[in-house]
Amino acid sequence: MFLANENFPLPGIHLLRKHGYEVVSIQEENPSITDMQVIEIAIASNLIILTFDKDYGELIFRYSKENPPAVIFFREKGNTPLAAAQLLIKLLEEGHIVFNNTFSVIEGNNIRQRIYKKGQ
């Protein structure tokens, strides 16, 4: 379901897994790969990228030939390594937001989404 970029905290990854979400971790499986390689893995495995890296927007909308299933970009790390995961779990449990085929920017309680078609 999710592909946690190298900068996504391990405690947050563990919390997501504890709540039943499948999370592949770049930090655990492919440290030091490029952002484009992360995108390629996300496309090949149909995973939503979780990241704190603002460069993904430019990479996807300017340079990618194919878009990943989705990207969730957290602008703020929060006060603890669990903050982003806790927020994501809350959003997923509420069920009001669809992340597929979107570039989502989460900043505090504000969420902006840019919808794109996969493969566009």
Secondary structure, 3 states (H helix, E strand, C coil): CEEECCCCCHHHHHHHHHCCCCEEEHHHHCCCCCHHHHHHHHHHHCCEEEECCCHHHHHHHHHCCCCCCEEEEECCCCCCCCHHHHHHHHHHHHCCCCCCCEEEEEECCEEEEEECCCCC
